[in-house]
Amino acid sequence: METRIKLAKNGGYRHGSGHGKHGMYKGYQCDSSWELAYVIYNLEHDIKFERNHERFLYNLNGKSHYYTPDFICDGKYIEIKGYINESWNAKVEQFPKDKTLAILYKADMKPYLEYVVNKYGKDFISLYE
């Protein structure tokens, strides 16, 4: 319990902390239907990727926080993003310049979502284990 409180207070990746429907799919934790579509697409197209656990420090309103992008694919950190707010802008602006952050917004997610919906239907979140 102490570790969970510490993580919640200091930021970092926490299962189920996203805004969408979450669950496990073939060993991958997904925090939204968009993440699930990304995972399914990559697995079914033999694209190597992994869940990211590395966190990055950023400052917002004079306070330090941590940010953990969703995945790593091809040496890039991948963030699947459905909304933008003040903290998101700070995360992007302060992301390490020697690393690559690829952000998949709604338009970028279209091919992943279309593939999964065409193959499994609109209720593809029922695929969570």
N, CA, C and O atoms as a printed pandas DataFrame, in Angstrom:
     atom_number atom_name residue_name chain_id  residue_number  x_coord  y_coord  z_coord
0              1         N          MET        A               1    0.828   -1.188    0.000
1              2        CA          MET        A               1    0.000    0.000    0.000
2              3         C          MET        A               1    0.874    1.254    0.000
3              4         O          MET        A               1    0.559    2.234   -0.676
4              5         N          GLU        A               2    1.965    1.222    0.755
5              6        CA          GLU        A               2    2.852    2.379    0.838
6              7         C          GLU        A               2    3.423    2.729   -0.528
7              8         O          GLU        A               2    3.532    3.909   -0.860
8              9         N          THR        A               3    3.794    1.720   -1.337
9             10        CA          THR        A               3    4.340    1.962   -2.665
10            11         C          THR        A               3    3.309    2.620   -3.570
11            12         O          THR        A               3    3.641    3.548   -4.307
12            13         N          ARG        A               4    2.072    2.159   -3.528
13            14        CA          ARG        A               4    1.022    2.750   -4.358
14            15         C          ARG        A               4    0.814    4.218   -4.019
15            16         O          ARG        A               4    0.669    5.053   -4.911
16            17         N          ILE        A               5    0.801    4.521   -2.759
17            18        CA          ILE        A               5    0.610    5.913   -2.338
18            19         C          ILE        A               5    1.769    6.757   -2.840
19            20         O          ILE        A               5    1.564    7.868   -3.330
20            21         N          LYS        A               6    2.980    6.239   -2.722
21            22        CA          LYS        A               6    4.145    6.971   -3.175
22            23         C          LYS        A               6    4.089    7.210   -4.682
23            24         O          LYS        A               6    4.376    8.317   -5.138
24            25         N          LEU        A               7    3.727    6.194   -5.462
25            26        CA          LEU        A               7    3.618    6.358   -6.907
26            27         C          LEU        A               7    2.539    7.375   -7.265
27            28         O          LEU        A               7    2.749    8.239   -8.116
28            29         N          ALA        A               8    1.406    7.270   -6.623
29            30        CA          ALA        A               8    0.322    8.199   -6.921
30            31         C          ALA        A               8    0.727    9.632   -6.609
31            32         O          ALA        A               8    0.364   10.554   -7.339
32            33         N          LYS        A               9    1.455    9.816   -5.560
33            34        CA          LYS        A               9    1.889   11.152   -5.159
34            35         C          LYS        A               9    2.961   11.697   -6.093
35            36         O          LYS        A               9    2.967   12.888   -6.405
36            37         N          ASN        A              10    3.867   10.833   -6.541
37            38        CA          ASN        A              10    5.012   11.275   -7.329
38            39         C          ASN        A              10    4.847   11.096   -8.829
39            40         O          ASN        A              10    5.740   11.480   -9.585
40            41         N          GLY        A              11    3.760   10.540   -9.277
41            42        CA          GLY        A              11    3.547   10.353  -10.707
42            43         C          GLY        A              11    4.132    9.044  -11.192
43            44         O          GLY        A              11    4.594    8.227  -10.396
44            45         N          GLY        A              12    4.110    8.847  -12.501
45            46        CA          GLY        A              12    4.615    7.610  -13.079
46            47         C          GLY        A              12    3.469    6.741  -13.557
47            48         O          GLY        A              12    2.304    7.047  -13.307
48            49         N          TYR        A              13    3.799    5.656  -14.246
49            50        CA          TYR        A              13    2.789    4.791  -14.818
50            51         C          TYR        A              13    2.059    4.016  -13.734
51            52         O          TYR        A              13    2.680    3.423  -12.852
52            53         N          ARG        A              14    0.735    4.029  -13.811
53            54        CA          ARG        A              14   -0.101    3.243  -12.916
54            55         C          ARG        A              14   -1.163    2.564  -13.772
55            56         O          ARG        A              14   -1.885    3.225  -14.518
56            57         N          HIS        A              15   -1.256    1.218  -13.659
57            58        CA          HIS        A              15   -2.281    0.486  -14.406
58            59         C          HIS        A              15   -3.642    1.098  -14.125
59            60         O          HIS        A              15   -3.979    1.400  -12.980
60            61         N          GLY        A              16   -4.417    1.276  -15.183
61            62        CA          GLY        A              16   -5.771    1.768  -15.027
62            63         C          GLY        A              16   -5.885    3.252  -14.763
63            64         O          GLY        A              16   -6.963    3.741  -14.424
64            65         N          SER        A              17   -4.778    3.983  -14.915
65            66        CA          SER        A              17   -4.820    5.406  -14.594
66            67         C          SER        A              17   -5.279    6.263  -15.760
67            68         O          SER        A              17   -5.417    7.478  -15.618
68            69         N          GLY        A              18   -5.517    5.647  -16.911
69            70        CA          GLY        A              18   -5.949    6.403  -18.079
70            71         C          GLY        A              18   -7.420    6.787  -18.002
71            72         O          GLY        A              18   -8.116    6.451  -17.043
72            73         N          HIS        A              19   -7.879    7.491  -19.021
73            74        CA          HIS        A              19   -9.255    7.977  -19.061
74            75         C          HIS        A              19  -10.222    6.987  -19.699
75            76         O          HIS        A              19  -11.433    7.185  -19.604
76            77         N          GLY        A              20   -9.742    5.943  -20.337
77            78        CA          GLY        A              20  -10.615    5.059  -21.095
78            79         C          GLY        A              20  -10.821    3.714  -20.436
79            80         O          GLY        A              20  -10.415    3.480  -19.298
80            81         N          LYS        A              21  -11.470    2.830  -21.191
81            82        CA          LYS        A              21  -11.689    1.453  -20.738
82            83         C          LYS        A              21  -10.348    0.741  -20.710
83            84         O          LYS        A              21   -9.584    0.813  -21.673
84            85         N          HIS        A              22  -10.058    0.056  -19.614
85            86        CA          HIS        A              22   -8.748   -0.569  -19.497
86            87         C          HIS        A              22   -8.872   -2.055  -19.178
87            88         O          HIS        A              22   -9.900   -2.539  -18.705
88            89         N          GLY        A              23   -7.771   -2.756  -19.461
89            90        CA          GLY        A              23   -7.709   -4.181  -19.201
90            91         C          GLY        A              23   -6.441   -4.772  -19.782
91            92         O          GLY        A              23   -5.575   -4.059  -20.289
92            93         N          MET        A              24   -6.348   -6.095  -19.696
93            94        CA          MET        A              24   -5.190   -6.814  -20.233
94            95         C          MET        A              24   -5.565   -7.445  -21.564
95            96         O          MET        A              24   -6.690   -7.904  -21.758
96            97         N          TYR        A              25   -4.603   -7.459  -22.473
97            98        CA          TYR        A              25   -4.765   -8.154  -23.741
98            99         C          TYR        A              25   -3.447   -8.827  -24.080
99           100         O          TYR        A              25   -2.448   -8.158  -24.345
100          101         N          LYS        A              26   -3.449  -10.152  -24.071
101          102        CA          LYS        A              26   -2.268  -10.955  -24.405
102          103         C          LYS        A              26   -1.021  -10.486  -23.665
103          104         O          LYS        A              26    0.059  -10.389  -24.248
104          105         N          GLY        A              27   -1.179  -10.198  -22.387
105          106        CA          GLY        A              27   -0.055   -9.813  -21.544
106          107         C          GLY        A              27    0.273   -8.329  -21.542
107          108         O          GLY        A              27    1.205   -7.912  -20.854
108          109         N          TYR        A              28   -0.459   -7.530  -22.285
109          110        CA          TYR        A              28   -0.226   -6.090  -22.342
110          111         C          TYR        A              28   -1.337   -5.352  -21.599
111          112         O          TYR        A              28   -2.519   -5.562  -21.872
112          113         N          GLN        A              29   -0.957   -4.499  -20.672
113          114        CA          GLN        A              29   -1.923   -3.646  -19.997
114          115         C          GLN        A              29   -2.278   -2.494  -20.932
115          116         O          GLN        A              29   -1.394   -1.814  -21.453
116          117         N          CYS        A              30   -3.562   -2.282  -21.138
117          118        CA          CYS        A              30   -4.042   -1.191  -21.979
118          119         C          CYS        A              30   -4.938   -0.302  -21.130
119          120         O          CYS        A              30   -5.797   -0.790  -20.396
120          121         N          ASP        A              31   -4.735    0.991  -21.234
121          122        CA          ASP        A              31   -5.501    1.925  -20.422
122          123         C          ASP        A              31   -6.579    2.658  -21.212
123          124         O          ASP        A              31   -7.175    3.612  -20.712
124          125         N          SER        A              32   -6.830    2.222  -22.433
125          126        CA          SER        A              32   -7.900    2.821  -23.239
126          127         C          SER        A              32   -8.180    1.908  -24.423
127          128         O          SER        A              32   -7.396    1.012  -24.734
128          129         N          SER        A              33   -9.307    2.149  -25.075
129          130        CA          SER        A              33   -9.632    1.372  -26.271
130          131         C          SER        A              33   -8.626    1.687  -27.381
131          132         O          SER        A              33   -8.315    0.820  -28.198
132          133         N          TRP        A              34   -8.118    2.915  -27.414
133          134        CA          TRP        A              34   -7.121    3.263  -28.426
134          135         C          TRP        A              34   -5.831    2.485  -28.192
135          136         O          TRP        A              34   -5.222    2.004  -29.148
136          137         N          GLU        A              35   -5.405    2.354  -26.943
137          138        CA          GLU        A              35   -4.210    1.556  -26.657
138          139         C          GLU        A              35   -4.446    0.103  -27.040
139          140         O          GLU        A              35   -3.554   -0.551  -27.582
140          141         N          LEU        A              36   -5.636   -0.404  -26.763
141          142        CA          LEU        A              36   -5.958   -1.775  -27.150
142          143         C          LEU        A              36   -5.863   -1.944  -28.663
143          144         O          LEU        A              36   -5.297   -2.929  -29.138
144          145         N          ALA        A              37   -6.405   -1.002  -29.420
145          146        CA          ALA        A              37   -6.328   -1.073  -30.887
146          147         C          ALA        A              37   -4.874   -1.060  -31.349
147          148         O          ALA        A              37   -4.508   -1.804  -32.259
148          149         N          TYR        A              38   -4.048   -0.228  -30.736
149          150        CA          TYR        A              38   -2.624   -0.153  -31.072
150          151         C          TYR        A              38   -1.942   -1.499  -30.813
151          152         O          TYR        A              38   -1.175   -1.984  -31.644
152          153         N          VAL        A              39   -2.227   -2.093  -29.661
153          154        CA          VAL        A              39   -1.623   -3.380  -29.298
154          155         C          VAL        A              39   -2.063   -4.471  -30.271
155          156         O          VAL        A              39   -1.230   -5.220  -30.780
156          157         N          ILE        A              40   -3.354   -4.563  -30.527
157          158        CA          ILE        A              40   -3.859   -5.590  -31.450
158          159         C          ILE        A              40   -3.227   -5.428  -32.830
159          160         O          ILE        A              40   -2.741   -6.395  -33.416
160          161         N          TYR        A              41   -3.238   -4.216  -33.335
161          162        CA          TYR        A              41   -2.670   -3.957  -34.666
162          163         C          TYR        A              41   -1.204   -4.393  -34.716
163          164         O          TYR        A              41   -0.798   -5.103  -35.636
164          165         N          ASN        A              42   -0.424   -3.975  -33.742
165          166        CA          ASN        A              42    0.999   -4.317  -33.749
166          167         C          ASN        A              42    1.234   -5.817  -33.631
167          168         O          ASN        A              42    2.074   -6.369  -34.341
168          169         N          LEU        A              43    0.502   -6.479  -32.746
169          170        CA          LEU        A              43    0.665   -7.929  -32.593
170          171         C          LEU        A              43    0.301   -8.657  -33.885
171          172         O          LEU        A              43    0.995   -9.589  -34.292
172          173         N          GLU        A              44   -0.779   -8.233  -34.523
173          174        CA          GLU        A              44   -1.243   -8.930  -35.724
174          175         C          GLU        A              44   -0.461   -8.556  -36.980
175          176         O          GLU        A              44   -0.616   -9.197  -38.020
176          177         N          HIS        A              45    0.368   -7.537  -36.893
177          178        CA          HIS        A              45    1.230   -7.153  -38.013
178          179         C          HIS        A              45    2.718   -7.397  -37.696
179          180         O          HIS        A              45    3.605   -6.881  -38.376
180          181         N          ASP        A              46    2.964   -8.193  -36.653
181          182        CA          ASP        A              46    4.335   -8.549  -36.246
182          183         C          ASP        A              46    5.236   -7.337  -36.059
183          184         O          ASP        A              46    6.415   -7.371  -36.409
184          185         N          ILE        A              47    4.680   -6.278  -35.511
185          186        CA          ILE        A              47    5.460   -5.073  -35.193
186          187         C          ILE        A              47    5.906   -5.187  -33.743
187          188         O          ILE        A              47    5.081   -5.295  -32.835
188          189         N          LYS        A              48    7.205   -5.162  -33.536
189          190        CA          LYS        A              48    7.749   -5.306  -32.179
190          191         C          LYS        A              48    7.565   -4.003  -31.406
191          192         O          LYS        A              48    7.862   -2.917  -31.903
192          193         N          PHE        A              49    7.073   -4.139  -30.186
193          194        CA          PHE        A              49    6.856   -3.001  -29.305
194          195         C          PHE        A              49    6.805   -3.536  -27.881
195          196         O          PHE        A              49    6.710   -4.744  -27.666
196          197         N          GLU        A              50    6.868   -2.649  -26.932
197          198        CA          GLU        A              50    6.736   -3.048  -25.530
198          199         C          GLU        A              50    6.081   -1.922  -24.746
199          200         O          GLU        A              50    6.104   -0.761  -25.153
200          201         N          ARG        A              51    5.500   -2.291  -23.619
201          202        CA          ARG        A              51    4.936   -1.305  -22.708
202          203         C          ARG        A              51    6.112   -0.564  -22.093
203          204         O          ARG        A              51    7.072   -1.188  -21.640
204          205         N          ASN        A              52    6.046    0.735  -22.075
205          206        CA          ASN        A              52    7.124    1.532  -21.500
206          207         C          ASN        A              52    6.935    1.675  -19.989
207          208         O          ASN        A              52    5.818    1.855  -19.503
208          209         N          HIS        A              53    8.044    1.593  -19.260
209          210        CA          HIS        A              53    8.009    1.814  -17.810
210          211         C          HIS        A              53    8.989    2.904  -17.384
211          212         O          HIS        A              53    9.096    3.225  -16.200
212          213         N          GLU        A              54    9.696    3.464  -18.351
213          214        CA          GLU        A              54   10.647    4.532  -18.032
214          215         C          GLU        A              54    9.878    5.838  -17.857
215          216         O          GLU        A              54    9.008    6.172  -18.660
216          217         N          ARG        A              55   10.209    6.563  -16.805
217          218        CA          ARG        A              55    9.505    7.819  -16.560
218          219         C          ARG        A              55   10.457    8.995  -16.689
219          220         O          ARG        A              55   11.668    8.870  -16.502
220          221         N          PHE        A              56    9.875   10.136  -17.014
221          222        CA          PHE        A              56   10.657   11.336  -17.277
222          223         C          PHE        A              56   10.146   12.481  -16.411
223          224         O          PHE        A              56    8.942   12.680  -16.253
224          225         N          LEU        A              57   11.076   13.210  -15.868
225          226        CA          LEU        A              57   10.755   14.330  -14.989
226          227         C          LEU        A              57   10.308   15.542  -15.803
227          228         O          LEU        A              57   10.885   15.850  -16.846
228          229         N          TYR        A              58    9.278   16.219  -15.315
229          230        CA          TYR        A              58    8.878   17.506  -15.889
230          231         C          TYR        A              58    8.373   18.388  -14.756
231          232         O          TYR        A              58    7.995   17.893  -13.694
232          233         N          ASN        A              59    8.370   19.679  -14.985
233          234        CA          ASN        A              59    7.905   20.633  -13.977
234          235         C          ASN        A              59    6.658   21.336  -14.477
235          236         O          ASN        A              59    6.545   21.686  -15.652
236          237         N          LEU        A              60    5.733   21.533  -13.566
237          238        CA          LEU        A              60    4.490   22.231  -13.871
238          239         C          LEU        A              60    4.113   23.074  -12.656
239          240         O          LEU        A              60    3.973   22.563  -11.544
240          241         N          ASN        A              61    3.955   24.353  -12.887
241          242        CA          ASN        A              61    3.581   25.279  -11.820
242          243         C          ASN        A              61    4.507   25.183  -10.610
243          244         O          ASN        A              61    4.064   25.231   -9.462
244          245         N          GLY        A              62    5.800   25.047  -10.892
245          246        CA          GLY        A              62    6.798   25.017   -9.826
246          247         C          GLY        A              62    6.923   23.694   -9.098
247          248         O          GLY        A              62    7.660   23.606   -8.116
248          249         N          LYS        A              63    6.224   22.661   -9.549
249          250        CA          LYS        A              63    6.295   21.347   -8.899
250          251         C          LYS        A              63    6.827   20.316   -9.881
251          252         O          LYS        A              63    6.535   20.369  -11.076
252          253         N          SER        A              64    7.612   19.378   -9.362
253          254        CA          SER        A              64    8.156   18.289  -10.177
254          255         C          SER        A              64    7.161   17.146  -10.253
255          256         O          SER        A              64    6.521   16.792   -9.263
256          257         N          HIS        A              65    7.040   16.572  -11.448
257          258        CA          HIS        A              65    6.158   15.429  -11.694
258          259         C          HIS        A              65    6.897   14.462  -12.613
259          260         O          HIS        A              65    7.939   14.798  -13.175
260          261         N          TYR        A              66    6.350   13.269  -12.760
261          262        CA          TYR        A              66    6.892   12.290  -13.690
262          263         C          TYR        A              66    5.864   11.954  -14.760
263          264         O          TYR        A              66    4.657   11.951  -14.519
264          265         N          TYR        A              67    6.377   11.676  -15.935
265          266        CA          TYR        A              67    5.565   11.303  -17.081
266          267         C          TYR        A              67    6.099    9.996  -17.642
267          268         O          TYR        A              67    7.309    9.836  -17.808
268          269         N          THR        A              68    5.201    9.060  -17.935
269          270        CA          THR        A              68    5.567    7.774  -18.498
270          271         C          THR        A              68    4.832    7.574  -19.821
271          272         O          THR        A              68    3.628    7.318  -19.814
272          273         N          PRO        A              69    5.530    7.686  -20.963
273          274        CA          PRO        A              69    4.868    7.418  -22.246
274          275         C          PRO        A              69    4.321    5.988  -22.277
275          276         O          PRO        A              69    4.747    5.144  -21.488
276          277         N          ASP        A              70    3.394    5.720  -23.170
277          278        CA          ASP        A              70    2.691    4.442  -23.193
278          279         C          ASP        A              70    3.547    3.253  -23.636
279          280         O          ASP        A              70    3.591    2.231  -22.951
280          281         N          PHE        A              71    4.217    3.380  -24.766
281          282        CA          PHE        A              71    4.924    2.246  -25.355
282          283         C          PHE        A              71    6.280    2.676  -25.889
283          284         O          PHE        A              71    6.593    3.864  -25.966
284          285         N          ILE        A              72    7.079    1.677  -26.256
285          286        CA          ILE        A              72    8.320    1.888  -26.994
286          287         C          ILE        A              72    8.230    1.020  -28.240
287          288         O          ILE        A              72    7.935   -0.172  -28.158
288          289         N          CYS        A              73    8.486    1.628  -29.396
289          290        CA          CYS        A              73    8.448    0.909  -30.668
290          291         C          CYS        A              73    9.522    1.498  -31.564
291          292         O          CYS        A              73    9.550    2.705  -31.805
292          293         N          ASP        A              74   10.391    0.653  -32.047
293          294        CA          ASP        A              74   11.431    1.101  -32.978
294          295         C          ASP        A              74   12.326    2.177  -32.364
295          296         O          ASP        A              74   12.769    3.090  -33.060
296          297         N          GLY        A              75   12.590    2.070  -31.074
297          298        CA          GLY        A              75   13.453    3.035  -30.392
298          299         C          GLY        A              75   12.786    4.358  -30.066
299          300         O          GLY        A              75   13.433    5.270  -29.549
300          301         N          LYS        A              76   11.492    4.472  -30.364
301          302        CA          LYS        A              76   10.750    5.703  -30.085
302          303         C          LYS        A              76    9.779    5.464  -28.938
303          304         O          LYS        A              76    9.225    4.374  -28.792
304          305         N          TYR        A              77    9.587    6.482  -28.141
305          306        CA          TYR        A              77    8.557    6.447  -27.112
306          307         C          TYR        A              77    7.249    6.837  -27.788
307          308         O          TYR        A              77    7.185    7.823  -28.523
308          309         N          ILE        A              78    6.212    6.054  -27.531
309          310        CA          ILE        A              78    4.914    6.262  -28.169
310          311         C          ILE        A              78    3.906    6.710  -27.116
311          312         O          ILE        A              78    3.763    6.081  -26.067
312          313         N          GLU        A              79    3.219    7.792  -27.408
313          314        CA          GLU        A              79    2.131    8.262  -26.551
314          315         C          GLU        A              79    0.869    8.307  -27.387
315          316         O          GLU        A              79    0.834    8.937  -28.444
316          317         N          ILE        A              80   -0.167    7.637  -26.910
317          318        CA          ILE        A              80   -1.465    7.656  -27.563
318          319         C          ILE        A              80   -2.305    8.683  -26.816
319          320         O          ILE        A              80   -2.580    8.535  -25.625
320          321         N          LYS        A              81   -2.707    9.725  -27.537
321          322        CA          LYS        A              81   -3.289   10.887  -26.863
322          323         C          LYS        A              81   -4.630   11.283  -27.455
323          324         O          LYS        A              81   -4.748   11.527  -28.656
324          325         N          GLY        A              82   -5.634   11.344  -26.599
325          326        CA          GLY        A              82   -6.961   11.748  -27.041
326          327         C          GLY        A              82   -7.333   13.151  -26.602
327          328         O          GLY        A              82   -8.371   13.667  -27.015
328          329         N          TYR        A              83   -6.517   13.777  -25.779
329          330        CA          TYR        A              83   -6.829   15.117  -25.281
330          331         C          TYR        A              83   -5.538   15.871  -24.993
331          332         O          TYR        A              83   -4.472   15.272  -24.845
332          333         N          ILE        A              84   -5.648   17.173  -24.917
333          334        CA          ILE        A              84   -4.491   18.029  -24.618
334          335         C          ILE        A              84   -4.885   18.944  -23.466
335          336         O          ILE        A              84   -5.978   19.511  -23.445
336          337         N          ASN        A              85   -3.974   19.073  -22.513
337          338        CA          ASN        A              85   -4.196   19.998  -21.407
338          339         C          ASN        A              85   -2.862   20.632  -21.007
339          340         O          ASN        A              85   -1.838   20.379  -21.641
340          341         N          GLU        A              86   -2.876   21.440  -19.979
341          342        CA          GLU        A              86   -1.668   22.154  -19.550
342          343         C          GLU        A              86   -0.538   21.194  -19.185
343          344         O          GLU        A              86    0.614   21.422  -19.554
344          345         N          SER        A              87   -0.862   20.131  -18.469
345          346        CA          SER        A              87    0.205   19.203  -18.075
346          347         C          SER        A              87    0.780   18.482  -19.301
347          348         O          SER        A              87    1.978   18.204  -19.348
348          349         N          TRP        A              88   -0.071   18.178  -20.297
349          350        CA          TRP        A              88    0.427   17.522  -21.500
350          351         C          TRP        A              88    1.429   18.401  -22.227
351          352         O          TRP        A              88    2.477   17.930  -22.669
352          353         N          ASN        A              89    1.103   19.674  -22.348
353          354        CA          ASN        A              89    2.019   20.599  -23.014
354          355         C          ASN        A              89    3.362   20.659  -22.286
355          356         O          ASN        A              89    4.409   20.700  -22.932
356          357         N          ALA        A              90    3.348   20.665  -20.967
357          358        CA          ALA        A              90    4.593   20.686  -20.186
358          359         C          ALA        A              90    5.390   19.402  -20.418
359          360         O          ALA        A              90    6.613   19.451  -20.549
360          361         N          LYS        A              91    4.720   18.272  -20.470
361          362        CA          LYS        A              91    5.397   16.985  -20.698
362          363         C          LYS        A              91    6.123   16.984  -22.043
363          364         O          LYS        A              91    7.276   16.563  -22.138
364          365         N          VAL        A              92    5.433   17.458  -23.076
365          366        CA          VAL        A              92    6.012   17.475  -24.422
366          367         C          VAL        A              92    7.178   18.454  -24.498
367          368         O          VAL        A              92    8.240   18.119  -25.024
368          369         N          GLU        A              93    6.984   19.644  -23.982
369          370        CA          GLU        A              93    8.030   20.671  -24.037
370          371         C          GLU        A              93    9.290   20.250  -23.290
371          372         O          GLU        A              93   10.396   20.616  -23.687
372          373         N          GLN        A              94    9.133   19.482  -22.209
373          374        CA          GLN        A              94   10.270   19.123  -21.377
374          375         C          GLN        A              94   10.775   17.701  -21.613
375          376         O          GLN        A              94   11.661   17.238  -20.896
376          377         N          PHE        A              95   10.229   17.006  -22.603
377          378        CA          PHE        A              95   10.692   15.655  -22.902
378          379         C          PHE        A              95   12.147   15.737  -23.349
379          380         O          PHE        A              95   12.506   16.649  -24.093
380          381         N          PRO        A              96   12.998   14.801  -22.911
381          382        CA          PRO        A              96   14.425   14.869  -23.253
382          383         C          PRO        A              96   14.670   15.008  -24.756
383          384         O          PRO        A              96   14.114   14.262  -25.561
384          385         N          LYS        A              97   15.498   15.957  -25.108
385          386        CA          LYS        A              97   15.771   16.267  -26.525
386          387         C          LYS        A              97   16.550   15.155  -27.225
387          388         O          LYS        A              97   16.536   15.069  -28.453
388          389         N          ASP        A              98   17.230   14.300  -26.452
389          390        CA          ASP        A              98   18.008   13.221  -27.060
390          391         C          ASP        A              98   17.175   11.951  -27.278
391          392         O          ASP        A              98   17.706   10.925  -27.703
392          393         N          LYS        A              99   15.880   12.022  -26.991
393          394        CA          LYS        A              99   14.979   10.887  -27.196
394          395         C          LYS        A              99   13.845   11.322  -28.120
395          396         O          LYS        A              99   13.564   12.513  -28.259
396          397         N          THR        A             100   13.201   10.345  -28.748
397          398        CA          THR        A             100   12.114   10.649  -29.676
398          399         C          THR        A             100   10.780   10.254  -29.067
399          400         O          THR        A             100   10.591    9.120  -28.628
400          401         N          LEU        A             101    9.858   11.210  -29.050
401          402        CA          LEU        A             101    8.501   10.963  -28.594
402          403         C          LEU        A             101    7.570   11.090  -29.797
403          404         O          LEU        A             101    7.446   12.162  -30.388
404          405         N          ALA        A             102    6.920    9.988  -30.150
405          406        CA          ALA        A             102    5.937    9.999  -31.237
406          407         C          ALA        A             102    4.552   10.036  -30.596
407          408         O          ALA        A             102    4.207    9.177  -29.785
408          409         N          ILE        A             103    3.774   11.032  -30.970
409          410        CA          ILE        A             103    2.453   11.224  -30.379
410          411         C          ILE        A             103    1.400   10.824  -31.402
411          412         O          ILE        A             103    1.366   11.355  -32.512
412          413         N          LEU        A             104    0.546    9.890  -31.021
413          414        CA          LEU        A             104   -0.516    9.436  -31.900
414          415         C          LEU        A             104   -1.824   10.073  -31.440
415          416         O          LEU        A             104   -2.423    9.654  -30.450
416          417         N          TYR        A             105   -2.253   11.091  -32.179
417          418        CA          TYR        A             105   -3.523   11.758  -31.905
418          419         C          TYR        A             105   -4.628   11.040  -32.681
419          420         O          TYR        A             105   -4.374   10.016  -33.315
420          421         N          LYS        A             106   -5.833   11.563  -32.634
421          422        CA          LYS        A             106   -7.002   10.920  -33.247
422          423         C          LYS        A             106   -6.764   10.554  -34.713
423          424         O          LYS        A             106   -7.025    9.419  -35.112
424          425         N          ALA        A             107   -6.281   11.483  -35.506
425          426        CA          ALA        A             107   -6.051   11.209  -36.934
426          427         C          ALA        A             107   -4.995   10.122  -37.127
427          428         O          ALA        A             107   -5.099    9.314  -38.050
428          429         N          ASP        A             108   -3.983   10.099  -36.263
429          430        CA          ASP        A             108   -2.920    9.096  -36.359
430          431         C          ASP        A             108   -3.423    7.702  -35.987
431          432         O          ASP        A             108   -2.913    6.694  -36.478
432          433         N          MET        A             109   -4.425    7.658  -35.118
433          434        CA          MET        A             109   -4.966    6.387  -34.653
434          435         C          MET        A             109   -5.960    5.762  -35.628
435          436         O          MET        A             109   -6.331    4.597  -35.485
436          437         N          LYS        A             110   -6.384    6.532  -36.606
437          438        CA          LYS        A             110   -7.416    6.072  -37.543
438          439         C          LYS        A             110   -7.112    4.705  -38.170
439          440         O          LYS        A             110   -7.988    3.841  -38.165
440          441         N          PRO        A             111   -5.900    4.472  -38.711
441          442        CA          PRO        A             111   -5.642    3.157  -39.326
442          443         C          PRO        A             111   -5.717    2.001  -38.323
443          444         O          PRO        A             111   -6.183    0.914  -38.664
444          445         N          TYR        A             112   -5.262    2.230  -37.098
445          446        CA          TYR        A             112   -5.305    1.191  -36.056
446          447         C          TYR        A             112   -6.758    0.874  -35.703
447          448         O          TYR        A             112   -7.157   -0.289  -35.635
448          449         N          LEU        A             113   -7.531    1.924  -35.483
449          450        CA          LEU        A             113   -8.931    1.747  -35.097
450          451         C          LEU        A             113   -9.751    1.122  -36.213
451          452         O          LEU        A             113  -10.574    0.243  -35.960
452          453         N          GLU        A             114   -9.535    1.569  -37.451
453          454        CA          GLU        A             114  -10.273    0.999  -38.580
454          455         C          GLU        A             114   -9.965   -0.486  -38.745
455          456         O          GLU        A             114  -10.867   -1.289  -38.982
456          457         N          TYR        A             115   -8.703   -0.845  -38.622
457          458        CA          TYR        A             115   -8.315   -2.249  -38.745
458          459         C          TYR        A             115   -9.035   -3.101  -37.703
459          460         O          TYR        A             115   -9.627   -4.130  -38.028
460          461         N          VAL        A             116   -8.976   -2.663  -36.456
461          462        CA          VAL        A             116   -9.553   -3.448  -35.365
462          463         C          VAL        A             116  -11.077   -3.496  -35.455
463          464         O          VAL        A             116  -11.670   -4.553  -35.240
464          465         N          VAL        A             117  -11.712   -2.380  -35.766
465          466        CA          VAL        A             117  -13.178   -2.361  -35.889
466          467         C          VAL        A             117  -13.623   -3.229  -37.064
467          468         O          VAL        A             117  -14.608   -3.960  -36.954
468          469         N          ASN        A             118  -12.912   -3.156  -38.177
469          470        CA          ASN        A             118  -13.267   -3.986  -39.334
470          471         C          ASN        A             118  -13.115   -5.469  -39.040
471          472         O          ASN        A             118  -13.888   -6.282  -39.547
472          473         N          LYS        A             119  -12.136   -5.829  -38.233
473          474        CA          LYS        A             119  -11.885   -7.244  -37.945
474          475         C          LYS        A             119  -12.726   -7.774  -36.783
475          476         O          LYS        A             119  -13.219   -8.900  -36.835
476          477         N          TYR        A             120  -12.890   -6.956  -35.726
477          478        CA          TYR        A             120  -13.531   -7.434  -34.501
478          479         C          TYR        A             120  -14.845   -6.736  -34.160
479          480         O          TYR        A             120  -15.549   -7.163  -33.245
480          481         N          GLY        A             121  -15.183   -5.676  -34.877
481          482        CA          GLY        A             121  -16.420   -4.949  -34.593
482          483         C          GLY        A             121  -16.186   -3.800  -33.628
483          484         O          GLY        A             121  -15.121   -3.675  -33.022
484          485         N          LYS        A             122  -17.208   -2.966  -33.502
485          486        CA          LYS        A             122  -17.092   -1.770  -32.662
486          487         C          LYS        A             122  -16.921   -2.092  -31.186
487          488         O          LYS        A             122  -16.405   -1.266  -30.433
488          489         N          ASP        A             123  -17.341   -3.268  -30.761
489          490        CA          ASP        A             123  -17.221   -3.663  -29.356
490          491         C          ASP        A             123  -15.925   -4.431  -29.107
491          492         O          ASP        A             123  -15.901   -5.372  -28.314
492          493         N          PHE        A             124  -14.843   -4.027  -29.788
493          494        CA          PHE        A             124  -13.588   -4.775  -29.646
494          495         C          PHE        A             124  -13.023   -4.731  -28.236
495          496         O          PHE        A             124  -12.147   -5.534  -27.914
496          497         N          ILE        A             125  -13.485   -3.831  -27.386
497          498        CA          ILE        A             125  -12.991   -3.813  -25.997
498          499         C          ILE        A             125  -13.410   -5.068  -25.246
499          500         O          ILE        A             125  -12.886   -5.361  -24.171
500          501         N          SER        A             126  -14.364   -5.814  -25.819
501          502        CA          SER        A             126  -14.737   -7.100  -25.209
502          503         C          SER        A             126  -13.610   -8.116  -25.321
503          504         O          SER        A             126  -13.682   -9.197  -24.737
504          505         N          LEU        A             127  -12.563   -7.768  -26.076
505          506        CA          LEU        A             127  -11.405   -8.662  -26.217
506          507         C          LEU        A             127  -10.494   -8.637  -24.987
507          508         O          LEU        A             127   -9.615   -9.487  -24.852
508          509         N          TYR        A             128  -10.700   -7.667  -24.089
509          510        CA          TYR        A             128   -9.901   -7.668  -22.859
510          511         C          TYR        A             128  -10.057   -8.997  -22.149
511          512         O          TYR        A             128  -11.148   -9.566  -22.107
512          513         N          GLU        A             129   -8.962   -9.487  -21.591
513          514        CA          GLU        A             129   -8.967  -10.792  -20.910
514          515         C          GLU        A             129   -9.583  -10.684  -19.535
515          516         O          GLU        A             129   -9.671  -11.682  -18.818
